[in-house]
Amino acid sequence: MAVEHVNASSSLAEVIDRILDKGIVIDAWVRVSLVGIELLAIEARVVIASVDTYLKYAEAVGLTAAPALPA
């Protein structure tokens, strides 16, 4: 049985292009407490995507607001 090694490497430009095309979400939650007393709580959600990708998925889940009509 032969083992086949695939030497597939991606350049930084290809990785960034894929991230912008597909998008990535980083969800972080940190809590610092001392003797049961919460001293610090941090919640962060970071979305990295191109504007086109964001608008496509935001519209699909209803995050885009309809423009206000002038009175």
PyMOL Python script that loads the backbone (N, CA, C, O; Angstrom):
from pymol import cmd

cmd.read_pdbstr("""\
ATOM      1  N   MET A   1       0.856  -1.172   0.000  1.00  0.00           N
ATOM      2  CA  MET A   1       0.000   0.000   0.000  1.00  0.00           C
ATOM      3  C   MET A   1       0.897   1.229   0.000  1.00  0.00           C
ATOM      4  O   MET A   1       1.717   1.403   0.902  1.00  0.00           O
ATOM      5  N   ALA A   2       0.747   2.068  -0.994  1.00  0.00           N
ATOM      6  CA  ALA A   2       1.571   3.266  -1.124  1.00  0.00           C
ATOM      7  C   ALA A   2       0.854   4.457  -0.500  1.00  0.00           C
ATOM      8  O   ALA A   2      -0.367   4.593  -0.588  1.00  0.00           O
ATOM      9  N   VAL A   3       1.642   5.304   0.124  1.00  0.00           N
ATOM     10  CA  VAL A   3       1.111   6.532   0.715  1.00  0.00           C
ATOM     11  C   VAL A   3       1.384   7.664  -0.251  1.00  0.00           C
ATOM     12  O   VAL A   3       2.523   7.882  -0.663  1.00  0.00           O
ATOM     13  N   GLU A   4       0.347   8.376  -0.605  1.00  0.00           N
ATOM     14  CA  GLU A   4       0.490   9.479  -1.550  1.00  0.00           C
ATOM     15  C   GLU A   4       0.429  10.802  -0.797  1.00  0.00           C
ATOM     16  O   GLU A   4      -0.546  11.080  -0.098  1.00  0.00           O
ATOM     17  N   HIS A   5       1.451  11.601  -0.938  1.00  0.00           N
ATOM     18  CA  HIS A   5       1.507  12.914  -0.301  1.00  0.00           C
ATOM     19  C   HIS A   5       1.080  13.976  -1.303  1.00  0.00           C
ATOM     20  O   HIS A   5       1.577  14.028  -2.427  1.00  0.00           O
ATOM     21  N   VAL A   6       0.164  14.809  -0.880  1.00  0.00           N
ATOM     22  CA  VAL A   6      -0.289  15.906  -1.723  1.00  0.00           C
ATOM     23  C   VAL A   6       0.335  17.178  -1.187  1.00  0.00           C
ATOM     24  O   VAL A   6       0.133  17.537  -0.027  1.00  0.00           O
ATOM     25  N   ASN A   7       1.084  17.851  -2.021  1.00  0.00           N
ATOM     26  CA  ASN A   7       1.753  19.079  -1.609  1.00  0.00           C
ATOM     27  C   ASN A   7       0.941  20.268  -2.122  1.00  0.00           C
ATOM     28  O   ASN A   7       1.337  20.944  -3.072  1.00  0.00           O
ATOM     29  N   ALA A   8      -0.187  20.507  -1.485  1.00  0.00           N
ATOM     30  CA  ALA A   8      -1.049  21.619  -1.880  1.00  0.00           C
ATOM     31  C   ALA A   8      -0.856  22.752  -0.885  1.00  0.00           C
ATOM     32  O   ALA A   8      -1.188  22.624   0.293  1.00  0.00           O
ATOM     33  N   SER A   9      -0.326  23.842  -1.365  1.00  0.00           N
ATOM     34  CA  SER A   9      -0.147  24.993  -0.486  1.00  0.00           C
ATOM     35  C   SER A   9      -0.889  26.177  -1.085  1.00  0.00           C
ATOM     36  O   SER A   9      -1.045  26.288  -2.301  1.00  0.00           O
ATOM     37  N   SER A  10      -1.341  27.055  -0.202  1.00  0.00           N
ATOM     38  CA  SER A  10      -2.082  28.232  -0.641  1.00  0.00           C
ATOM     39  C   SER A  10      -1.288  29.474  -0.292  1.00  0.00           C
ATOM     40  O   SER A  10      -0.663  29.557   0.766  1.00  0.00           O
ATOM     41  N   SER A  11      -1.323  30.420  -1.183  1.00  0.00           N
ATOM     42  CA  SER A  11      -0.665  31.681  -0.883  1.00  0.00           C
ATOM     43  C   SER A  11      -1.580  32.511   0.004  1.00  0.00           C
ATOM     44  O   SER A  11      -2.771  32.222   0.120  1.00  0.00           O
ATOM     45  N   LEU A  12      -1.034  33.524   0.617  1.00  0.00           N
ATOM     46  CA  LEU A  12      -1.810  34.397   1.492  1.00  0.00           C
ATOM     47  C   LEU A  12      -2.943  35.060   0.720  1.00  0.00           C
ATOM     48  O   LEU A  12      -4.042  35.225   1.251  1.00  0.00           O
ATOM     49  N   ALA A  13      -2.686  35.437  -0.517  1.00  0.00           N
ATOM     50  CA  ALA A  13      -3.720  36.074  -1.337  1.00  0.00           C
ATOM     51  C   ALA A  13      -4.889  35.124  -1.583  1.00  0.00           C
ATOM     52  O   ALA A  13      -6.042  35.554  -1.565  1.00  0.00           O
ATOM     53  N   GLU A  14      -4.610  33.840  -1.812  1.00  0.00           N
ATOM     54  CA  GLU A  14      -5.678  32.867  -2.016  1.00  0.00           C
ATOM     55  C   GLU A  14      -6.495  32.664  -0.749  1.00  0.00           C
ATOM     56  O   GLU A  14      -7.718  32.534  -0.814  1.00  0.00           O
ATOM     57  N   VAL A  15      -5.836  32.637   0.399  1.00  0.00           N
ATOM     58  CA  VAL A  15      -6.538  32.470   1.672  1.00  0.00           C
ATOM     59  C   VAL A  15      -7.433  33.672   1.946  1.00  0.00           C
ATOM     60  O   VAL A  15      -8.588  33.502   2.335  1.00  0.00           O
ATOM     61  N   ILE A  16      -6.921  34.876   1.750  1.00  0.00           N
ATOM     62  CA  ILE A  16      -7.715  36.089   1.974  1.00  0.00           C
ATOM     63  C   ILE A  16      -8.887  36.143   0.997  1.00  0.00           C
ATOM     64  O   ILE A  16      -9.994  36.525   1.376  1.00  0.00           O
ATOM     65  N   ASP A  17      -8.653  35.767  -0.243  1.00  0.00           N
ATOM     66  CA  ASP A  17      -9.728  35.749  -1.236  1.00  0.00           C
ATOM     67  C   ASP A  17     -10.839  34.786  -0.829  1.00  0.00           C
ATOM     68  O   ASP A  17     -12.019  35.109  -0.965  1.00  0.00           O
ATOM     69  N   ARG A  18     -10.477  33.625  -0.337  1.00  0.00           N
ATOM     70  CA  ARG A  18     -11.478  32.647   0.098  1.00  0.00           C
ATOM     71  C   ARG A  18     -12.242  33.144   1.319  1.00  0.00           C
ATOM     72  O   ARG A  18     -13.456  32.961   1.399  1.00  0.00           O
ATOM     73  N   ILE A  19     -11.546  33.776   2.282  1.00  0.00           N
ATOM     74  CA  ILE A  19     -12.219  34.308   3.473  1.00  0.00           C
ATOM     75  C   ILE A  19     -13.201  35.399   3.080  1.00  0.00           C
ATOM     76  O   ILE A  19     -14.325  35.427   3.581  1.00  0.00           O
ATOM     77  N   LEU A  20     -12.794  36.298   2.190  1.00  0.00           N
ATOM     78  CA  LEU A  20     -13.696  37.363   1.772  1.00  0.00           C
ATOM     79  C   LEU A  20     -14.865  36.822   0.961  1.00  0.00           C
ATOM     80  O   LEU A  20     -15.971  37.359   1.029  1.00  0.00           O
ATOM     81  N   ASP A  21     -14.630  35.765   0.198  1.00  0.00           N
ATOM     82  CA  ASP A  21     -15.700  35.184  -0.617  1.00  0.00           C
ATOM     83  C   ASP A  21     -16.710  34.425   0.241  1.00  0.00           C
ATOM     84  O   ASP A  21     -17.917  34.575   0.051  1.00  0.00           O
ATOM     85  N   LYS A  22     -16.233  33.620   1.173  1.00  0.00           N
ATOM     86  CA  LYS A  22     -17.118  32.787   1.993  1.00  0.00           C
ATOM     87  C   LYS A  22     -17.532  33.485   3.281  1.00  0.00           C
ATOM     88  O   LYS A  22     -18.657  33.304   3.748  1.00  0.00           O
ATOM     89  N   GLY A  23     -16.632  34.282   3.862  1.00  0.00           N
ATOM     90  CA  GLY A  23     -16.908  34.937   5.136  1.00  0.00           C
ATOM     91  C   GLY A  23     -16.480  34.062   6.305  1.00  0.00           C
ATOM     92  O   GLY A  23     -16.380  32.841   6.178  1.00  0.00           O
ATOM     93  N   ILE A  24     -16.229  34.700   7.442  1.00  0.00           N
ATOM     94  CA  ILE A  24     -15.836  33.988   8.654  1.00  0.00           C
ATOM     95  C   ILE A  24     -16.412  34.744   9.843  1.00  0.00           C
ATOM     96  O   ILE A  24     -16.452  35.974   9.842  1.00  0.00           O
ATOM     97  N   VAL A  25     -16.854  34.015  10.847  1.00  0.00           N
ATOM     98  CA  VAL A  25     -17.400  34.616  12.064  1.00  0.00           C
ATOM     99  C   VAL A  25     -16.588  34.103  13.241  1.00  0.00           C
ATOM    100  O   VAL A  25     -16.399  32.897  13.400  1.00  0.00           O
ATOM    101  N   ILE A  26     -16.107  35.029  14.065  1.00  0.00           N
ATOM    102  CA  ILE A  26     -15.383  34.686  15.285  1.00  0.00           C
ATOM    103  C   ILE A  26     -16.250  35.140  16.450  1.00  0.00           C
ATOM    104  O   ILE A  26     -16.555  36.327  16.576  1.00  0.00           O
ATOM    105  N   ASP A  27     -16.646  34.207  17.295  1.00  0.00           N
ATOM    106  CA  ASP A  27     -17.507  34.498  18.437  1.00  0.00           C
ATOM    107  C   ASP A  27     -16.700  34.215  19.702  1.00  0.00           C
ATOM    108  O   ASP A  27     -16.312  33.074  19.953  1.00  0.00           O
ATOM    109  N   ALA A  28     -16.449  35.252  20.493  1.00  0.00           N
ATOM    110  CA  ALA A  28     -15.624  35.100  21.693  1.00  0.00           C
ATOM    111  C   ALA A  28     -16.400  35.530  22.929  1.00  0.00           C
ATOM    112  O   ALA A  28     -17.189  36.473  22.885  1.00  0.00           O
ATOM    113  N   TRP A  29     -16.167  34.830  24.025  1.00  0.00           N
ATOM    114  CA  TRP A  29     -16.813  35.149  25.287  1.00  0.00           C
ATOM    115  C   TRP A  29     -15.794  34.903  26.392  1.00  0.00           C
ATOM    116  O   TRP A  29     -15.294  33.789  26.550  1.00  0.00           O
ATOM    117  N   VAL A  30     -15.490  35.956  27.159  1.00  0.00           N
ATOM    118  CA  VAL A  30     -14.492  35.869  28.227  1.00  0.00           C
ATOM    119  C   VAL A  30     -15.113  36.397  29.509  1.00  0.00           C
ATOM    120  O   VAL A  30     -15.787  37.427  29.505  1.00  0.00           O
ATOM    121  N   ARG A  31     -14.882  35.686  30.604  1.00  0.00           N
ATOM    122  CA  ARG A  31     -15.371  36.134  31.903  1.00  0.00           C
ATOM    123  C   ARG A  31     -14.252  35.955  32.915  1.00  0.00           C
ATOM    124  O   ARG A  31     -13.666  34.878  33.024  1.00  0.00           O
ATOM    125  N   VAL A  32     -13.959  37.026  33.659  1.00  0.00           N
ATOM    126  CA  VAL A  32     -12.938  36.987  34.700  1.00  0.00           C
ATOM    127  C   VAL A  32     -13.642  37.206  36.031  1.00  0.00           C
ATOM    128  O   VAL A  32     -14.327  38.209  36.229  1.00  0.00           O
ATOM    129  N   SER A  33     -13.465  36.251  36.940  1.00  0.00           N
ATOM    130  CA  SER A  33     -14.095  36.393  38.245  1.00  0.00           C
ATOM    131  C   SER A  33     -13.102  36.023  39.335  1.00  0.00           C
ATOM    132  O   SER A  33     -12.179  35.237  39.123  1.00  0.00           O
ATOM    133  N   LEU A  34     -13.314  36.603  40.496  1.00  0.00           N
ATOM    134  CA  LEU A  34     -12.455  36.362  41.654  1.00  0.00           C
ATOM    135  C   LEU A  34     -13.364  36.069  42.837  1.00  0.00           C
ATOM    136  O   LEU A  34     -14.204  36.896  43.191  1.00  0.00           O
ATOM    137  N   VAL A  35     -13.208  34.925  43.439  1.00  0.00           N
ATOM    138  CA  VAL A  35     -13.997  34.477  44.586  1.00  0.00           C
ATOM    139  C   VAL A  35     -15.500  34.576  44.269  1.00  0.00           C
ATOM    140  O   VAL A  35     -16.289  35.025  45.101  1.00  0.00           O
ATOM    141  N   GLY A  36     -15.869  34.164  43.096  1.00  0.00           N
ATOM    142  CA  GLY A  36     -17.271  34.156  42.713  1.00  0.00           C
ATOM    143  C   GLY A  36     -17.847  35.495  42.305  1.00  0.00           C
ATOM    144  O   GLY A  36     -19.034  35.580  41.989  1.00  0.00           O
ATOM    145  N   ILE A  37     -17.035  36.551  42.303  1.00  0.00           N
ATOM    146  CA  ILE A  37     -17.495  37.884  41.900  1.00  0.00           C
ATOM    147  C   ILE A  37     -16.978  38.158  40.497  1.00  0.00           C
ATOM    148  O   ILE A  37     -15.774  38.133  40.244  1.00  0.00           O
ATOM    149  N   GLU A  38     -17.899  38.416  39.605  1.00  0.00           N
ATOM    150  CA  GLU A  38     -17.511  38.687  38.224  1.00  0.00           C
ATOM    151  C   GLU A  38     -16.896  40.074  38.130  1.00  0.00           C
ATOM    152  O   GLU A  38     -17.539  41.074  38.447  1.00  0.00           O
ATOM    153  N   LEU A  39     -15.645  40.123  37.691  1.00  0.00           N
ATOM    154  CA  LEU A  39     -14.937  41.394  37.574  1.00  0.00           C
ATOM    155  C   LEU A  39     -15.009  41.961  36.163  1.00  0.00           C
ATOM    156  O   LEU A  39     -15.080  43.176  35.979  1.00  0.00           O
ATOM    157  N   LEU A  40     -14.991  41.093  35.183  1.00  0.00           N
ATOM    158  CA  LEU A  40     -14.934  41.545  33.796  1.00  0.00           C
ATOM    159  C   LEU A  40     -15.628  40.523  32.908  1.00  0.00           C
ATOM    160  O   LEU A  40     -15.413  39.318  33.042  1.00  0.00           O
ATOM    161  N   ALA A  41     -16.450  41.010  32.011  1.00  0.00           N
ATOM    162  CA  ALA A  41     -17.094  40.137  31.030  1.00  0.00           C
ATOM    163  C   ALA A  41     -16.982  40.798  29.662  1.00  0.00           C
ATOM    164  O   ALA A  41     -17.309  41.973  29.499  1.00  0.00           O
ATOM    165  N   ILE A  42     -16.521  40.036  28.691  1.00  0.00           N
ATOM    166  CA  ILE A  42     -16.351  40.547  27.331  1.00  0.00           C
ATOM    167  C   ILE A  42     -17.017  39.569  26.375  1.00  0.00           C
ATOM    168  O   ILE A  42     -16.746  38.368  26.405  1.00  0.00           O
ATOM    169  N   GLU A  43     -17.882  40.092  25.535  1.00  0.00           N
ATOM    170  CA  GLU A  43     -18.489  39.304  24.474  1.00  0.00           C
ATOM    171  C   GLU A  43     -18.197  40.007  23.156  1.00  0.00           C
ATOM    172  O   GLU A  43     -18.380  41.219  23.039  1.00  0.00           O
ATOM    173  N   ALA A  44     -17.750  39.256  22.179  1.00  0.00           N
ATOM    174  CA  ALA A  44     -17.422  39.859  20.885  1.00  0.00           C
ATOM    175  C   ALA A  44     -17.828  38.911  19.763  1.00  0.00           C
ATOM    176  O   ALA A  44     -17.644  37.697  19.856  1.00  0.00           O
ATOM    177  N   ARG A  45     -18.372  39.479  18.725  1.00  0.00           N
ATOM    178  CA  ARG A  45     -18.667  38.729  17.507  1.00  0.00           C
ATOM    179  C   ARG A  45     -18.073  39.524  16.359  1.00  0.00           C
ATOM    180  O   ARG A  45     -18.481  40.656  16.098  1.00  0.00           O
ATOM    181  N   VAL A  46     -17.117  38.931  15.679  1.00  0.00           N
ATOM    182  CA  VAL A  46     -16.423  39.590  14.582  1.00  0.00           C
ATOM    183  C   VAL A  46     -16.787  38.869  13.289  1.00  0.00           C
ATOM    184  O   VAL A  46     -16.661  37.649  13.184  1.00  0.00           O
ATOM    185  N   VAL A  47     -17.234  39.636  12.321  1.00  0.00           N
ATOM    186  CA  VAL A  47     -17.589  39.079  11.015  1.00  0.00           C
ATOM    187  C   VAL A  47     -16.626  39.654   9.990  1.00  0.00           C
ATOM    188  O   VAL A  47     -16.485  40.871   9.870  1.00  0.00           O
ATOM    189  N   ILE A  48     -15.968  38.775   9.255  1.00  0.00           N
ATOM    190  CA  ILE A  48     -15.049  39.201   8.202  1.00  0.00           C
ATOM    191  C   ILE A  48     -15.577  38.632   6.888  1.00  0.00           C
ATOM    192  O   ILE A  48     -15.642  37.417   6.700  1.00  0.00           O
ATOM    193  N   ALA A  49     -15.951  39.532   5.988  1.00  0.00           N
ATOM    194  CA  ALA A  49     -16.467  39.121   4.682  1.00  0.00           C
ATOM    195  C   ALA A  49     -16.441  40.323   3.761  1.00  0.00           C
ATOM    196  O   ALA A  49     -16.311  41.461   4.213  1.00  0.00           O
ATOM    197  N   SER A  50     -16.565  40.070   2.478  1.00  0.00           N
ATOM    198  CA  SER A  50     -16.680  41.184   1.540  1.00  0.00           C
ATOM    199  C   SER A  50     -18.071  41.790   1.684  1.00  0.00           C
ATOM    200  O   SER A  50     -18.969  41.157   2.240  1.00  0.00           O
ATOM    201  N   VAL A  51     -18.249  42.990   1.197  1.00  0.00           N
ATOM    202  CA  VAL A  51     -19.542  43.665   1.290  1.00  0.00           C
ATOM    203  C   VAL A  51     -20.602  42.867   0.535  1.00  0.00           C
ATOM    204  O   VAL A  51     -21.726  42.725   1.018  1.00  0.00           O
ATOM    205  N   ASP A  52     -20.265  42.350  -0.628  1.00  0.00           N
ATOM    206  CA  ASP A  52     -21.226  41.560  -1.410  1.00  0.00           C
ATOM    207  C   ASP A  52     -21.669  40.314  -0.651  1.00  0.00           C
ATOM    208  O   ASP A  52     -22.858  39.996  -0.616  1.00  0.00           O
ATOM    209  N   THR A  53     -20.716  39.609  -0.044  1.00  0.00           N
ATOM    210  CA  THR A  53     -21.043  38.406   0.719  1.00  0.00           C
ATOM    211  C   THR A  53     -21.909  38.749   1.914  1.00  0.00           C
ATOM    212  O   THR A  53     -22.891  38.057   2.181  1.00  0.00           O
ATOM    213  N   TYR A  54     -21.563  39.808   2.642  1.00  0.00           N
ATOM    214  CA  TYR A  54     -22.348  40.208   3.812  1.00  0.00           C
ATOM    215  C   TYR A  54     -23.779  40.554   3.411  1.00  0.00           C
ATOM    216  O   TYR A  54     -24.730  40.087   4.038  1.00  0.00           O
ATOM    217  N   LEU A  55     -23.935  41.367   2.373  1.00  0.00           N
ATOM    218  CA  LEU A  55     -25.276  41.777   1.960  1.00  0.00           C
ATOM    219  C   LEU A  55     -26.113  40.591   1.491  1.00  0.00           C
ATOM    220  O   LEU A  55     -27.318  40.545   1.738  1.00  0.00           O
ATOM    221  N   LYS A  56     -25.482  39.636   0.819  1.00  0.00           N
ATOM    222  CA  LYS A  56     -26.211  38.461   0.340  1.00  0.00           C
ATOM    223  C   LYS A  56     -26.772  37.659   1.513  1.00  0.00           C
ATOM    224  O   LYS A  56     -27.941  37.277   1.500  1.00  0.00           O
ATOM    225  N   TYR A  57     -25.945  37.404   2.525  1.00  0.00           N
ATOM    226  CA  TYR A  57     -26.408  36.605   3.656  1.00  0.00           C
ATOM    227  C   TYR A  57     -27.246  37.414   4.630  1.00  0.00           C
ATOM    228  O   TYR A  57     -28.143  36.857   5.261  1.00  0.00           O
ATOM    229  N   ALA A  58     -26.989  38.703   4.777  1.00  0.00           N
ATOM    230  CA  ALA A  58     -27.794  39.544   5.668  1.00  0.00           C
ATOM    231  C   ALA A  58     -29.214  39.660   5.134  1.00  0.00           C
ATOM    232  O   ALA A  58     -30.172  39.655   5.907  1.00  0.00           O
ATOM    233  N   GLU A  59     -29.353  39.765   3.834  1.00  0.00           N
ATOM    234  CA  GLU A  59     -30.688  39.836   3.238  1.00  0.00           C
ATOM    235  C   GLU A  59     -31.427  38.512   3.418  1.00  0.00           C
ATOM    236  O   GLU A  59     -32.641  38.497   3.617  1.00  0.00           O
ATOM    237  N   ALA A  60     -30.697  37.405   3.348  1.00  0.00           N
ATOM    238  CA  ALA A  60     -31.324  36.091   3.489  1.00  0.00           C
ATOM    239  C   ALA A  60     -31.882  35.871   4.888  1.00  0.00           C
ATOM    240  O   ALA A  60     -32.890  35.181   5.043  1.00  0.00           O
ATOM    241  N   VAL A  61     -31.250  36.443   5.911  1.00  0.00           N
ATOM    242  CA  VAL A  61     -31.727  36.255   7.287  1.00  0.00           C
ATOM    243  C   VAL A  61     -32.479  37.465   7.807  1.00  0.00           C
ATOM    244  O   VAL A  61     -32.848  37.503   8.980  1.00  0.00           O
ATOM    245  N   GLY A  62     -32.712  38.452   6.958  1.00  0.00           N
ATOM    246  CA  GLY A  62     -33.536  39.596   7.337  1.00  0.00           C
ATOM    247  C   GLY A  62     -32.832  40.655   8.159  1.00  0.00           C
ATOM    248  O   GLY A  62     -33.478  41.328   8.962  1.00  0.00           O
ATOM    249  N   LEU A  63     -31.541  40.825   7.990  1.00  0.00           N
ATOM    250  CA  LEU A  63     -30.808  41.841   8.741  1.00  0.00           C
ATOM    251  C   LEU A  63     -30.750  43.187   8.043  1.00  0.00           C
ATOM    252  O   LEU A  63     -30.364  44.184   8.654  1.00  0.00           O
ATOM    253  N   THR A  64     -31.121  43.231   6.794  1.00  0.00           N
ATOM    254  CA  THR A  64     -31.094  44.508   6.083  1.00  0.00           C
ATOM    255  C   THR A  64     -32.419  45.216   6.294  1.00  0.00           C
ATOM    256  O   THR A  64     -33.484  44.606   6.191  1.00  0.00           O
ATOM    257  N   ALA A  65     -32.349  46.494   6.587  1.00  0.00           N
ATOM    258  CA  ALA A  65     -33.563  47.283   6.823  1.00  0.00           C
ATOM    259  C   ALA A  65     -34.077  47.822   5.498  1.00  0.00           C
ATOM    260  O   ALA A  65     -33.301  48.164   4.605  1.00  0.00           O
ATOM    261  N   ALA A  66     -35.368  47.891   5.388  1.00  0.00           N
ATOM    262  CA  ALA A  66     -35.971  48.477   4.189  1.00  0.00           C
ATOM    263  C   ALA A  66     -35.764  49.982   4.229  1.00  0.00           C
ATOM    264  O   ALA A  66     -35.879  50.577   5.300  1.00  0.00           O
ATOM    265  N   PRO A  67     -35.466  50.619   3.110  1.00  0.00           N
ATOM    266  CA  PRO A  67     -35.252  52.068   3.110  1.00  0.00           C
ATOM    267  C   PRO A  67     -36.528  52.815   3.493  1.00  0.00           C
ATOM    268  O   PRO A  67     -37.633  52.419   3.123  1.00  0.00           O
ATOM    269  N   ALA A  68     -36.351  53.892   4.234  1.00  0.00           N
ATOM    270  CA  ALA A  68     -37.498  54.699   4.666  1.00  0.00           C
ATOM    271  C   ALA A  68     -38.053  55.469   3.476  1.00  0.00           C
ATOM    272  O   ALA A  68     -37.300  56.028   2.679  1.00  0.00           O
ATOM    273  N   LEU A  69     -39.353  55.493   3.368  1.00  0.00           N
ATOM    274  CA  LEU A  69     -40.004  56.224   2.283  1.00  0.00           C
ATOM    275  C   LEU A  69     -40.203  57.675   2.697  1.00  0.00           C
ATOM    276  O   LEU A  69     -40.635  57.939   3.819  1.00  0.00           O
ATOM    277  N   PRO A  70     -39.896  58.621   1.814  1.00  0.00           N
ATOM    278  CA  PRO A  70     -40.099  60.027   2.168  1.00  0.00           C
ATOM    279  C   PRO A  70     -41.588  60.333   2.325  1.00  0.00           C
ATOM    280  O   PRO A  70     -42.431  59.798   1.605  1.00  0.00           O
ATOM    281  N   ALA A  71     -41.885  61.203   3.280  1.00  0.00           N
ATOM    282  CA  ALA A  71     -43.294  61.529   3.565  1.00  0.00           C
ATOM    283  C   ALA A  71     -43.817  62.623   2.674  1.00  0.00           C
ATOM    284  O   ALA A  71     -44.980  63.009   2.789  1.00  0.00           O
TER     285      ALA A  71
END
""", "prot")
cmd.dss("prot")
cmd.show_as("cartoon", "prot")
cmd.util.cbc("prot")
cmd.orient("prot")
